[in-house]
């Protein structure tokens, strides 16, 4: 049973910068759930945290369902090249890009 963590239709958060906050896999699980349901977030800066491959995969789970994120920075999170490549591929192919809007993903 999943709880919806961010569901208030009146809250509009378009940019979230949480770089350097020592976020680990459990925090990434929460972020993945937020990404799954959020419809306003366009920019997410998660660089310089402690996600590692487990956390990167948990963020990726949310990206499969997200249609609004345009920019994602996961640099400096000790992600393997395989996880980085997978995240970038999911970000580029699974997320709808209306009107040819450009997207960028940075992961390492």
Secondary structure, 3 states (H helix, E strand, C coil): CCCCCCCCCCCCCCEEECCCCCCCHHHHHHHHHHHHHCCCCCEEECCCCCCHHHHHHHHHHHHCCCCCCCEEEECCCCCCHHHHHHHHHHHHHHCCCHHHCCCEEEEC
